[in-house]
Amino acid sequence: MQKLDGNVAAGILRDVFAFEMTTAEGTCDHCGAQHQVGELSVYMHGMGMVVRCPDCATMLMRIARIQDQYWLDMRGISVLRIKSAQ
Ligand SMILES: [Zn+2]
């Protein structure tokens, strides 16, 4: 897998969430670190991506696109704070 930063996750997350996601802040369920999505470590693979905590490498999200559906596993994030448009 190719490691990139969280900014590459913006496109797929924009399809799933109707908000700006690179500035959304997630809390790692393992170590408690808080990072904006754009700061996370992203590993791309054929069906999607694995997003890891840059501090402890815990898997925060797995995102796959299979045909016309997104599969989103966010069990590594205890809290995701998203700024509203207003
Ligand atoms: Zn962590």
PDB file of the backbone (N, CA, C, O) and the ligand in Angstrom, with CONECT records:
HET     ZN  A 101       1
ATOM      1  N   MET A   1       0.831  -1.182   0.000  1.00  0.00           N
ATOM      2  CA  MET A   1       0.000   0.000   0.000  1.00  0.00           C
ATOM      3  C   MET A   1       0.879   1.250   0.000  1.00  0.00           C
ATOM      4  O   MET A   1       1.985   1.253   0.540  1.00  0.00           O
ATOM      5  N   GLN A   2       0.368   2.287  -0.606  1.00  0.00           N
ATOM      6  CA  GLN A   2       1.075   3.553  -0.671  1.00  0.00           C
ATOM      7  C   GLN A   2       0.603   4.466   0.458  1.00  0.00           C
ATOM      8  O   GLN A   2      -0.595   4.710   0.599  1.00  0.00           O
ATOM      9  N   LYS A   3       1.544   4.975   1.268  1.00  0.00           N
ATOM     10  CA  LYS A   3       1.168   5.859   2.378  1.00  0.00           C
ATOM     11  C   LYS A   3       1.112   7.299   1.906  1.00  0.00           C
ATOM     12  O   LYS A   3       2.047   7.801   1.283  1.00  0.00           O
ATOM     13  N   LEU A   4      -0.012   7.962   2.215  1.00  0.00           N
ATOM     14  CA  LEU A   4      -0.215   9.368   1.859  1.00  0.00           C
ATOM     15  C   LEU A   4      -0.761  10.078   3.091  1.00  0.00           C
ATOM     16  O   LEU A   4      -0.967   9.452   4.131  1.00  0.00           O
ATOM     17  N   ASP A   5      -0.995  11.385   2.978  1.00  0.00           N
ATOM     18  CA  ASP A   5      -1.621  12.064   4.114  1.00  0.00           C
ATOM     19  C   ASP A   5      -3.129  12.114   3.931  1.00  0.00           C
ATOM     20  O   ASP A   5      -3.654  11.765   2.873  1.00  0.00           O
ATOM     21  N   GLY A   6      -3.824  12.558   4.990  1.00  0.00           N
ATOM     22  CA  GLY A   6      -5.278  12.507   5.025  1.00  0.00           C
ATOM     23  C   GLY A   6      -5.982  13.345   3.988  1.00  0.00           C
ATOM     24  O   GLY A   6      -7.181  13.175   3.770  1.00  0.00           O
ATOM     25  N   ASN A   7      -5.265  14.249   3.341  1.00  0.00           N
ATOM     26  CA  ASN A   7      -5.918  15.074   2.319  1.00  0.00           C
ATOM     27  C   ASN A   7      -6.428  14.238   1.149  1.00  0.00           C
ATOM     28  O   ASN A   7      -7.383  14.636   0.481  1.00  0.00           O
ATOM     29  N   VAL A   8      -5.809  13.089   0.890  1.00  0.00           N
ATOM     30  CA  VAL A   8      -6.278  12.250  -0.206  1.00  0.00           C
ATOM     31  C   VAL A   8      -7.614  11.589   0.126  1.00  0.00           C
ATOM     32  O   VAL A   8      -8.318  11.120  -0.768  1.00  0.00           O
ATOM     33  N   ALA A   9      -7.960  11.552   1.407  1.00  0.00           N
ATOM     34  CA  ALA A   9      -9.242  10.969   1.813  1.00  0.00           C
ATOM     35  C   ALA A   9     -10.400  11.939   1.586  1.00  0.00           C
ATOM     36  O   ALA A   9     -11.562  11.544   1.677  1.00  0.00           O
ATOM     37  N   ALA A  10     -10.097  13.195   1.294  1.00  0.00           N
ATOM     38  CA  ALA A  10     -11.135  14.228   1.205  1.00  0.00           C
ATOM     39  C   ALA A  10     -12.186  13.908   0.148  1.00  0.00           C
ATOM     40  O   ALA A  10     -13.378  14.098   0.391  1.00  0.00           O
ATOM     41  N   GLY A  11     -11.778  13.437  -0.994  1.00  0.00           N
ATOM     42  CA  GLY A  11     -12.726  13.190  -2.072  1.00  0.00           C
ATOM     43  C   GLY A  11     -13.754  12.131  -1.717  1.00  0.00           C
ATOM     44  O   GLY A  11     -14.956  12.340  -1.879  1.00  0.00           O
ATOM     45  N   ILE A  12     -13.280  11.008  -1.237  1.00  0.00           N
ATOM     46  CA  ILE A  12     -14.205   9.918  -0.905  1.00  0.00           C
ATOM     47  C   ILE A  12     -15.059  10.293   0.301  1.00  0.00           C
ATOM     48  O   ILE A  12     -16.237   9.939   0.359  1.00  0.00           O
ATOM     49  N   LEU A  13     -14.473  11.012   1.267  1.00  0.00           N
ATOM     50  CA  LEU A  13     -15.260  11.423   2.433  1.00  0.00           C
ATOM     51  C   LEU A  13     -16.296  12.481   2.055  1.00  0.00           C
ATOM     52  O   LEU A  13     -17.371  12.537   2.652  1.00  0.00           O
ATOM     53  N   ARG A  14     -15.981  13.313   1.073  1.00  0.00           N
ATOM     54  CA  ARG A  14     -16.943  14.312   0.605  1.00  0.00           C
ATOM     55  C   ARG A  14     -18.154  13.626  -0.027  1.00  0.00           C
ATOM     56  O   ARG A  14     -19.273  14.135   0.045  1.00  0.00           O
ATOM     57  N   ASP A  15     -17.923  12.481  -0.640  1.00  0.00           N
ATOM     58  CA  ASP A  15     -19.038  11.728  -1.204  1.00  0.00           C
ATOM     59  C   ASP A  15     -19.918  11.133  -0.105  1.00  0.00           C
ATOM     60  O   ASP A  15     -21.134  11.026  -0.264  1.00  0.00           O
ATOM     61  N   VAL A  16     -19.289  10.744   1.017  1.00  0.00           N
ATOM     62  CA  VAL A  16     -20.027  10.104   2.108  1.00  0.00           C
ATOM     63  C   VAL A  16     -20.652  11.155   3.025  1.00  0.00           C
ATOM     64  O   VAL A  16     -21.816  11.043   3.411  1.00  0.00           O
ATOM     65  N   PHE A  17     -19.863  12.177   3.368  1.00  0.00           N
ATOM     66  CA  PHE A  17     -20.343  13.241   4.258  1.00  0.00           C
ATOM     67  C   PHE A  17     -20.446  14.525   3.437  1.00  0.00           C
ATOM     68  O   PHE A  17     -19.603  14.798   2.582  1.00  0.00           O
ATOM     69  N   ALA A  18     -21.483  15.303   3.705  1.00  0.00           N
ATOM     70  CA  ALA A  18     -21.687  16.532   2.935  1.00  0.00           C
ATOM     71  C   ALA A  18     -21.017  17.730   3.606  1.00  0.00           C
ATOM     72  O   ALA A  18     -21.533  18.846   3.549  1.00  0.00           O
ATOM     73  N   PHE A  19     -19.876  17.499   4.236  1.00  0.00           N
ATOM     74  CA  PHE A  19     -19.163  18.572   4.922  1.00  0.00           C
ATOM     75  C   PHE A  19     -17.709  18.552   4.482  1.00  0.00           C
ATOM     76  O   PHE A  19     -17.237  17.569   3.910  1.00  0.00           O
ATOM     77  N   GLU A  20     -17.000  19.647   4.754  1.00  0.00           N
ATOM     78  CA  GLU A  20     -15.549  19.673   4.531  1.00  0.00           C
ATOM     79  C   GLU A  20     -14.909  18.740   5.559  1.00  0.00           C
ATOM     80  O   GLU A  20     -14.993  18.971   6.765  1.00  0.00           O
ATOM     81  N   MET A  21     -14.271  17.686   5.060  1.00  0.00           N
ATOM     82  CA  MET A  21     -13.784  16.665   5.983  1.00  0.00           C
ATOM     83  C   MET A  21     -12.306  16.798   6.339  1.00  0.00           C
ATOM     84  O   MET A  21     -11.875  16.217   7.335  1.00  0.00           O
ATOM     85  N   THR A  22     -11.519  17.535   5.569  1.00  0.00           N
ATOM     86  CA  THR A  22     -10.090  17.612   5.910  1.00  0.00           C
ATOM     87  C   THR A  22      -9.870  18.354   7.223  1.00  0.00           C
ATOM     88  O   THR A  22      -8.859  18.153   7.896  1.00  0.00           O
ATOM     89  N   THR A  23     -10.835  19.224   7.588  1.00  0.00           N
ATOM     90  CA  THR A  23     -10.690  19.966   8.842  1.00  0.00           C
ATOM     91  C   THR A  23     -11.505  19.358   9.973  1.00  0.00           C
ATOM     92  O   THR A  23     -11.462  19.852  11.100  1.00  0.00           O
ATOM     93  N   ALA A  24     -12.248  18.291   9.689  1.00  0.00           N
ATOM     94  CA  ALA A  24     -12.942  17.585  10.772  1.00  0.00           C
ATOM     95  C   ALA A  24     -11.882  16.991  11.695  1.00  0.00           C
ATOM     96  O   ALA A  24     -10.833  16.545  11.231  1.00  0.00           O
ATOM     97  N   GLU A  25     -12.151  16.984  12.991  1.00  0.00           N
ATOM     98  CA  GLU A  25     -11.166  16.513  13.952  1.00  0.00           C
ATOM     99  C   GLU A  25     -11.628  15.214  14.593  1.00  0.00           C
ATOM    100  O   GLU A  25     -12.709  15.137  15.177  1.00  0.00           O
ATOM    101  N   GLY A  26     -10.783  14.191  14.471  1.00  0.00           N
ATOM    102  CA  GLY A  26     -11.099  12.898  15.044  1.00  0.00           C
ATOM    103  C   GLY A  26     -10.244  12.612  16.264  1.00  0.00           C
ATOM    104  O   GLY A  26      -9.096  13.049  16.350  1.00  0.00           O
ATOM    105  N   THR A  27     -10.814  11.873  17.207  1.00  0.00           N
ATOM    106  CA  THR A  27     -10.096  11.447  18.405  1.00  0.00           C
ATOM    107  C   THR A  27      -9.811   9.960  18.298  1.00  0.00           C
ATOM    108  O   THR A  27     -10.722   9.155  18.110  1.00  0.00           O
ATOM    109  N   CYS A  28      -8.548   9.604  18.418  1.00  0.00           N
ATOM    110  CA  CYS A  28      -8.138   8.201  18.348  1.00  0.00           C
ATOM    111  C   CYS A  28      -8.687   7.452  19.558  1.00  0.00           C
ATOM    112  O   CYS A  28      -8.496   7.877  20.698  1.00  0.00           O
ATOM    113  N   ASP A  29      -9.367   6.339  19.308  1.00  0.00           N
ATOM    114  CA  ASP A  29      -9.953   5.554  20.391  1.00  0.00           C
ATOM    115  C   ASP A  29      -8.890   4.864  21.231  1.00  0.00           C
ATOM    116  O   ASP A  29      -9.157   4.488  22.372  1.00  0.00           O
ATOM    117  N   HIS A  30      -7.691   4.691  20.687  1.00  0.00           N
ATOM    118  CA  HIS A  30      -6.629   3.986  21.412  1.00  0.00           C
ATOM    119  C   HIS A  30      -5.800   4.930  22.285  1.00  0.00           C
ATOM    120  O   HIS A  30      -5.650   4.688  23.483  1.00  0.00           O
ATOM    121  N   CYS A  31      -5.255   6.015  21.693  1.00  0.00           N
ATOM    122  CA  CYS A  31      -4.327   6.876  22.448  1.00  0.00           C
ATOM    123  C   CYS A  31      -4.917   8.231  22.810  1.00  0.00           C
ATOM    124  O   CYS A  31      -4.311   8.979  23.578  1.00  0.00           O
ATOM    125  N   GLY A  32      -6.086   8.561  22.273  1.00  0.00           N
ATOM    126  CA  GLY A  32      -6.723   9.823  22.615  1.00  0.00           C
ATOM    127  C   GLY A  32      -6.216  11.019  21.829  1.00  0.00           C
ATOM    128  O   GLY A  32      -6.686  12.137  22.040  1.00  0.00           O
ATOM    129  N   ALA A  33      -5.262  10.805  20.923  1.00  0.00           N
ATOM    130  CA  ALA A  33      -4.744  11.922  20.124  1.00  0.00           C
ATOM    131  C   ALA A  33      -5.874  12.513  19.274  1.00  0.00           C
ATOM    132  O   ALA A  33      -6.760  11.799  18.803  1.00  0.00           O
ATOM    133  N   GLN A  34      -5.817  13.827  19.092  1.00  0.00           N
ATOM    134  CA  GLN A  34      -6.803  14.518  18.262  1.00  0.00           C
ATOM    135  C   GLN A  34      -6.085  15.118  17.073  1.00  0.00           C
ATOM    136  O   GLN A  34      -5.117  15.864  17.217  1.00  0.00           O
ATOM    137  N   HIS A  35      -6.581  14.775  15.892  1.00  0.00           N
ATOM    138  CA  HIS A  35      -5.984  15.288  14.662  1.00  0.00           C
ATOM    139  C   HIS A  35      -7.083  15.613  13.661  1.00  0.00           C
ATOM    140  O   HIS A  35      -8.140  14.982  13.636  1.00  0.00           O
ATOM    141  N   GLN A  36      -6.797  16.625  12.831  1.00  0.00           N
ATOM    142  CA  GLN A  36      -7.684  16.862  11.701  1.00  0.00           C
ATOM    143  C   GLN A  36      -7.480  15.735  10.692  1.00  0.00           C
ATOM    144  O   GLN A  36      -6.399  15.151  10.613  1.00  0.00           O
ATOM    145  N   VAL A  37      -8.513  15.438   9.934  1.00  0.00           N
ATOM    146  CA  VAL A  37      -8.442  14.352   8.954  1.00  0.00           C
ATOM    147  C   VAL A  37      -7.252  14.549   8.006  1.00  0.00           C
ATOM    148  O   VAL A  37      -6.592  13.586   7.615  1.00  0.00           O
ATOM    149  N   GLY A  38      -6.992  15.793   7.649  1.00  0.00           N
ATOM    150  CA  GLY A  38      -5.888  16.078   6.741  1.00  0.00           C
ATOM    151  C   GLY A  38      -4.517  15.727   7.294  1.00  0.00           C
ATOM    152  O   GLY A  38      -3.553  15.645   6.533  1.00  0.00           O
ATOM    153  N   GLU A  39      -4.408  15.518   8.594  1.00  0.00           N
ATOM    154  CA  GLU A  39      -3.130  15.189   9.232  1.00  0.00           C
ATOM    155  C   GLU A  39      -2.929  13.687   9.418  1.00  0.00           C
ATOM    156  O   GLU A  39      -1.854  13.251   9.831  1.00  0.00           O
ATOM    157  N   LEU A  40      -3.954  12.898   9.117  1.00  0.00           N
ATOM    158  CA  LEU A  40      -3.884  11.458   9.385  1.00  0.00           C
ATOM    159  C   LEU A  40      -3.041  10.747   8.336  1.00  0.00           C
ATOM    160  O   LEU A  40      -2.758  11.311   7.279  1.00  0.00           O
ATOM    161  N   SER A  41      -2.646   9.535   8.618  1.00  0.00           N
ATOM    162  CA  SER A  41      -1.871   8.719   7.680  1.00  0.00           C
ATOM    163  C   SER A  41      -2.828   7.842   6.895  1.00  0.00           C
ATOM    164  O   SER A  41      -3.627   7.107   7.474  1.00  0.00           O
ATOM    165  N   VAL A  42      -2.746   7.923   5.576  1.00  0.00           N
ATOM    166  CA  VAL A  42      -3.669   7.187   4.708  1.00  0.00           C
ATOM    167  C   VAL A  42      -2.885   6.213   3.846  1.00  0.00           C
ATOM    168  O   VAL A  42      -1.891   6.571   3.215  1.00  0.00           O
ATOM    169  N   TYR A  43      -3.355   4.977   3.834  1.00  0.00           N
ATOM    170  CA  TYR A  43      -2.745   3.928   3.015  1.00  0.00           C
ATOM    171  C   TYR A  43      -3.778   3.516   1.968  1.00  0.00           C
ATOM    172  O   TYR A  43      -4.832   2.974   2.300  1.00  0.00           O
ATOM    173  N   MET A  44      -3.464   3.779   0.708  1.00  0.00           N
ATOM    174  CA  MET A  44      -4.386   3.480  -0.388  1.00  0.00           C
ATOM    175  C   MET A  44      -4.210   2.032  -0.822  1.00  0.00           C
ATOM    176  O   MET A  44      -3.097   1.507  -0.827  1.00  0.00           O
ATOM    177  N   HIS A  45      -5.314   1.394  -1.186  1.00  0.00           N
ATOM    178  CA  HIS A  45      -5.245   0.072  -1.799  1.00  0.00           C
ATOM    179  C   HIS A  45      -6.339  -0.022  -2.850  1.00  0.00           C
ATOM    180  O   HIS A  45      -7.114   0.918  -3.026  1.00  0.00           O
ATOM    181  N   GLY A  46      -6.403  -1.104  -3.523  1.00  0.00           N
ATOM    182  CA  GLY A  46      -7.274  -1.239  -4.680  1.00  0.00           C
ATOM    183  C   GLY A  46      -8.733  -0.909  -4.447  1.00  0.00           C
ATOM    184  O   GLY A  46      -9.373  -0.313  -5.314  1.00  0.00           O
ATOM    185  N   MET A  47      -9.278  -1.281  -3.295  1.00  0.00           N
ATOM    186  CA  MET A  47     -10.707  -1.067  -3.058  1.00  0.00           C
ATOM    187  C   MET A  47     -10.998   0.189  -2.250  1.00  0.00           C
ATOM    188  O   MET A  47     -12.163   0.540  -2.063  1.00  0.00           O
ATOM    189  N   GLY A  48      -9.961   0.876  -1.765  1.00  0.00           N
ATOM    190  CA  GLY A  48     -10.203   2.065  -0.960  1.00  0.00           C
ATOM    191  C   GLY A  48      -8.988   2.456  -0.163  1.00  0.00           C
ATOM    192  O   GLY A  48      -7.887   2.551  -0.706  1.00  0.00           O
ATOM    193  N   MET A  49      -9.177   2.689   1.144  1.00  0.00           N
ATOM    194  CA  MET A  49      -8.071   3.173   1.950  1.00  0.00           C
ATOM    195  C   MET A  49      -8.221   2.765   3.414  1.00  0.00           C
ATOM    196  O   MET A  49      -9.314   2.491   3.911  1.00  0.00           O
ATOM    197  N   VAL A  50      -7.059   2.739   4.077  1.00  0.00           N
ATOM    198  CA  VAL A  50      -6.995   2.549   5.516  1.00  0.00           C
ATOM    199  C   VAL A  50      -6.400   3.831   6.089  1.00  0.00           C
ATOM    200  O   VAL A  50      -5.354   4.289   5.629  1.00  0.00           O
ATOM    201  N   VAL A  51      -7.057   4.411   7.088  1.00  0.00           N
ATOM    202  CA  VAL A  51      -6.604   5.648   7.715  1.00  0.00           C
ATOM    203  C   VAL A  51      -6.117   5.319   9.114  1.00  0.00           C
ATOM    204  O   VAL A  51      -6.837   4.711   9.907  1.00  0.00           O
ATOM    205  N   ARG A  52      -4.880   5.726   9.414  1.00  0.00           N
ATOM    206  CA  ARG A  52      -4.273   5.386  10.710  1.00  0.00           C
ATOM    207  C   ARG A  52      -3.913   6.637  11.502  1.00  0.00           C
ATOM    208  O   ARG A  52      -3.671   7.702  10.935  1.00  0.00           O
ATOM    209  N   CYS A  53      -3.884   6.485  12.820  1.00  0.00           N
ATOM    210  CA  CYS A  53      -3.452   7.553  13.722  1.00  0.00           C
ATOM    211  C   CYS A  53      -1.963   7.804  13.480  1.00  0.00           C
ATOM    212  O   CYS A  53      -1.180   6.855  13.483  1.00  0.00           O
ATOM    213  N   PRO A  54      -1.551   9.060  13.270  1.00  0.00           N
ATOM    214  CA  PRO A  54      -0.124   9.331  13.058  1.00  0.00           C
ATOM    215  C   PRO A  54       0.706   9.176  14.334  1.00  0.00           C
ATOM    216  O   PRO A  54       1.933   9.108  14.262  1.00  0.00           O
ATOM    217  N   ASP A  55       0.061   9.119  15.490  1.00  0.00           N
ATOM    218  CA  ASP A  55       0.798   8.990  16.751  1.00  0.00           C
ATOM    219  C   ASP A  55       1.017   7.531  17.149  1.00  0.00           C
ATOM    220  O   ASP A  55       2.120   7.174  17.565  1.00  0.00           O
ATOM    221  N   CYS A  56      -0.012   6.674  17.031  1.00  0.00           N
ATOM    222  CA  CYS A  56       0.114   5.296  17.518  1.00  0.00           C
ATOM    223  C   CYS A  56      -0.148   4.249  16.436  1.00  0.00           C
ATOM    224  O   CYS A  56      -0.042   3.051  16.698  1.00  0.00           O
ATOM    225  N   ALA A  57      -0.485   4.683  15.234  1.00  0.00           N
ATOM    226  CA  ALA A  57      -0.711   3.809  14.073  1.00  0.00           C
ATOM    227  C   ALA A  57      -1.957   2.938  14.180  1.00  0.00           C
ATOM    228  O   ALA A  57      -2.148   2.031  13.371  1.00  0.00           O
ATOM    229  N   THR A  58      -2.810   3.204  15.174  1.00  0.00           N
ATOM    230  CA  THR A  58      -4.074   2.475  15.250  1.00  0.00           C
ATOM    231  C   THR A  58      -4.919   2.770  14.008  1.00  0.00           C
ATOM    232  O   THR A  58      -4.928   3.894  13.505  1.00  0.00           O
ATOM    233  N   MET A  59      -5.625   1.755  13.522  1.00  0.00           N
ATOM    234  CA  MET A  59      -6.515   1.971  12.384  1.00  0.00           C
ATOM    235  C   MET A  59      -7.719   2.793  12.852  1.00  0.00           C
ATOM    236  O   MET A  59      -8.453   2.378  13.749  1.00  0.00           O
ATOM    237  N   LEU A  60      -7.910   3.942  12.248  1.00  0.00           N
ATOM    238  CA  LEU A  60      -9.036   4.809  12.612  1.00  0.00           C
ATOM    239  C   LEU A  60     -10.239   4.556  11.721  1.00  0.00           C
ATOM    240  O   LEU A  60     -11.372   4.488  12.198  1.00  0.00           O
ATOM    241  N   MET A  61      -9.992   4.419  10.433  1.00  0.00           N
ATOM    242  CA  MET A  61     -11.081   4.225   9.466  1.00  0.00           C
ATOM    243  C   MET A  61     -10.628   3.275   8.373  1.00  0.00           C
ATOM    244  O   MET A  61      -9.455   3.234   8.002  1.00  0.00           O
ATOM    245  N   ARG A  62     -11.574   2.522   7.876  1.00  0.00           N
ATOM    246  CA  ARG A  62     -11.385   1.766   6.635  1.00  0.00           C
ATOM    247  C   ARG A  62     -12.526   2.202   5.718  1.00  0.00           C
ATOM    248  O   ARG A  62     -13.690   2.207   6.118  1.00  0.00           O
ATOM    249  N   ILE A  63     -12.186   2.555   4.519  1.00  0.00           N
ATOM    250  CA  ILE A  63     -13.184   3.007   3.564  1.00  0.00           C
ATOM    251  C   ILE A  63     -12.984   2.224   2.279  1.00  0.00           C
ATOM    252  O   ILE A  63     -11.889   2.192   1.717  1.00  0.00           O
ATOM    253  N   ALA A  64     -14.051   1.598   1.828  1.00  0.00           N
ATOM    254  CA  ALA A  64     -13.987   0.861   0.574  1.00  0.00           C
ATOM    255  C   ALA A  64     -15.169   1.273  -0.287  1.00  0.00           C
ATOM    256  O   ALA A  64     -16.257   1.551   0.217  1.00  0.00           O
ATOM    257  N   ARG A  65     -14.943   1.308  -1.569  1.00  0.00           N
ATOM    258  CA  ARG A  65     -16.042   1.523  -2.502  1.00  0.00           C
ATOM    259  C   ARG A  65     -16.200   0.243  -3.297  1.00  0.00           C
ATOM    260  O   ARG A  65     -15.290  -0.188  -4.006  1.00  0.00           O
ATOM    261  N   ILE A  66     -17.380  -0.357  -3.165  1.00  0.00           N
ATOM    262  CA  ILE A  66     -17.679  -1.592  -3.875  1.00  0.00           C
ATOM    263  C   ILE A  66     -18.911  -1.329  -4.721  1.00  0.00           C
ATOM    264  O   ILE A  66     -20.017  -1.137  -4.215  1.00  0.00           O
ATOM    265  N   GLN A  67     -18.684  -1.326  -6.020  1.00  0.00           N
ATOM    266  CA  GLN A  67     -19.719  -0.964  -6.984  1.00  0.00           C
ATOM    267  C   GLN A  67     -20.304   0.403  -6.631  1.00  0.00           C
ATOM    268  O   GLN A  67     -19.565   1.387  -6.653  1.00  0.00           O
ATOM    269  N   ASP A  68     -21.577   0.510  -6.312  1.00  0.00           N
ATOM    270  CA  ASP A  68     -22.159   1.821  -6.050  1.00  0.00           C
ATOM    271  C   ASP A  68     -22.353   2.082  -4.553  1.00  0.00           C
ATOM    272  O   ASP A  68     -23.161   2.928  -4.169  1.00  0.00           O
ATOM    273  N   GLN A  69     -21.611   1.356  -3.712  1.00  0.00           N
ATOM    274  CA  GLN A  69     -21.776   1.539  -2.269  1.00  0.00           C
ATOM    275  C   GLN A  69     -20.428   1.811  -1.596  1.00  0.00           C
ATOM    276  O   GLN A  69     -19.398   1.258  -1.982  1.00  0.00           O
ATOM    277  N   TYR A  70     -20.464   2.682  -0.575  1.00  0.00           N
ATOM    278  CA  TYR A  70     -19.307   2.898   0.274  1.00  0.00           C
ATOM    279  C   TYR A  70     -19.469   2.065   1.535  1.00  0.00           C
ATOM    280  O   TYR A  70     -20.557   1.982   2.107  1.00  0.00           O
ATOM    281  N   TRP A  71     -18.382   1.453   1.957  1.00  0.00           N
ATOM    282  CA  TRP A  71     -18.348   0.704   3.213  1.00  0.00           C
ATOM    283  C   TRP A  71     -17.396   1.469   4.124  1.00  0.00           C
ATOM    284  O   TRP A  71     -16.227   1.662   3.789  1.00  0.00           O
ATOM    285  N   LEU A  72     -17.897   1.900   5.267  1.00  0.00           N
ATOM    286  CA  LEU A  72     -17.136   2.764   6.153  1.00  0.00           C
ATOM    287  C   LEU A  72     -17.069   2.140   7.542  1.00  0.00           C
ATOM    288  O   LEU A  72     -18.094   1.927   8.189  1.00  0.00           O
ATOM    289  N   ASP A  73     -15.859   1.851   7.988  1.00  0.00           N
ATOM    290  CA  ASP A  73     -15.622   1.294   9.322  1.00  0.00           C
ATOM    291  C   ASP A  73     -14.843   2.353  10.093  1.00  0.00           C
ATOM    292  O   ASP A  73     -13.692   2.636   9.762  1.00  0.00           O
ATOM    293  N   MET A  74     -15.454   2.939  11.114  1.00  0.00           N
ATOM    294  CA  MET A  74     -14.824   4.021  11.872  1.00  0.00           C
ATOM    295  C   MET A  74     -14.629   3.645  13.332  1.00  0.00           C
ATOM    296  O   MET A  74     -14.652   4.512  14.206  1.00  0.00           O
ATOM    297  N   ARG A  75     -14.439   2.371  13.599  1.00  0.00           N
ATOM    298  CA  ARG A  75     -14.373   1.944  15.001  1.00  0.00           C
ATOM    299  C   ARG A  75     -13.150   2.474  15.742  1.00  0.00           C
ATOM    300  O   ARG A  75     -13.125   2.431  16.972  1.00  0.00           O
ATOM    301  N   GLY A  76     -12.143   2.969  15.043  1.00  0.00           N
ATOM    302  CA  GLY A  76     -10.950   3.497  15.712  1.00  0.00           C
ATOM    303  C   GLY A  76     -11.076   4.948  16.138  1.00  0.00           C
ATOM    304  O   GLY A  76     -10.199   5.476  16.821  1.00  0.00           O
ATOM    305  N   ILE A  77     -12.164   5.595  15.737  1.00  0.00           N
ATOM    306  CA  ILE A  77     -12.382   6.996  16.115  1.00  0.00           C
ATOM    307  C   ILE A  77     -13.470   7.043  17.177  1.00  0.00           C
ATOM    308  O   ILE A  77     -14.597   6.605  16.948  1.00  0.00           O
ATOM    309  N   SER A  78     -13.119   7.582  18.347  1.00  0.00           N
ATOM    310  CA  SER A  78     -14.120   7.656  19.417  1.00  0.00           C
ATOM    311  C   SER A  78     -15.046   8.842  19.210  1.00  0.00           C
ATOM    312  O   SER A  78     -16.232   8.764  19.534  1.00  0.00           O
ATOM    313  N   VAL A  79     -14.519   9.946  18.672  1.00  0.00           N
ATOM    314  CA  VAL A  79     -15.319  11.147  18.422  1.00  0.00           C
ATOM    315  C   VAL A  79     -14.845  11.770  17.118  1.00  0.00           C
ATOM    316  O   VAL A  79     -13.643  11.857  16.866  1.00  0.00           O
ATOM    317  N   LEU A  80     -15.788  12.204  16.290  1.00  0.00           N
ATOM    318  CA  LEU A  80     -15.455  12.946  15.078  1.00  0.00           C
ATOM    319  C   LEU A  80     -16.220  14.263  15.134  1.00  0.00           C
ATOM    320  O   LEU A  80     -17.451  14.277  15.126  1.00  0.00           O
ATOM    321  N   ARG A  81     -15.475  15.376  15.191  1.00  0.00           N
ATOM    322  CA  ARG A  81     -16.094  16.699  15.260  1.00  0.00           C
ATOM    323  C   ARG A  81     -16.023  17.337  13.874  1.00  0.00           C
ATOM    324  O   ARG A  81     -14.945  17.494  13.301  1.00  0.00           O
ATOM    325  N   ILE A  82     -17.182  17.699  13.353  1.00  0.00           N
ATOM    326  CA  ILE A  82     -17.288  18.282  12.012  1.00  0.00           C
ATOM    327  C   ILE A  82     -17.888  19.663  12.139  1.00  0.00           C
ATOM    328  O   ILE A  82     -18.955  19.825  12.732  1.00  0.00           O
ATOM    329  N   LYS A  83     -17.213  20.666  11.587  1.00  0.00           N
ATOM    330  CA  LYS A  83     -17.757  22.020  11.610  1.00  0.00           C
ATOM    331  C   LYS A  83     -18.963  22.102  10.694  1.00  0.00           C
ATOM    332  O   LYS A  83     -18.916  21.641   9.553  1.00  0.00           O
ATOM    333  N   SER A  84     -20.039  22.687  11.189  1.00  0.00           N
ATOM    334  CA  SER A  84     -21.212  22.871  10.345  1.00  0.00           C
ATOM    335  C   SER A  84     -20.958  24.033   9.379  1.00  0.00           C
ATOM    336  O   SER A  84     -20.054  24.843   9.590  1.00  0.00           O
ATOM    337  N   ALA A  85     -21.751  24.101   8.340  1.00  0.00           N
ATOM    338  CA  ALA A  85     -21.566  25.139   7.326  1.00  0.00           C
ATOM    339  C   ALA A  85     -21.914  26.510   7.870  1.00  0.00           C
ATOM    340  O   ALA A  85     -21.480  27.515   7.307  1.00  0.00           O
ATOM    341  N   GLN A  86     -22.686  26.586   8.951  1.00  0.00           N
ATOM    342  CA  GLN A  86     -23.114  27.892   9.478  1.00  0.00           C
ATOM    343  C   GLN A  86     -22.309  28.269  10.707  1.00  0.00           C
ATOM    344  O   GLN A  86     -22.528  29.332  11.286  1.00  0.00           O
TER     345      GLN A  86
HETATM  346 ZN    ZN A 101      -3.626   7.007  18.336  1.00  0.00          ZN2+
END
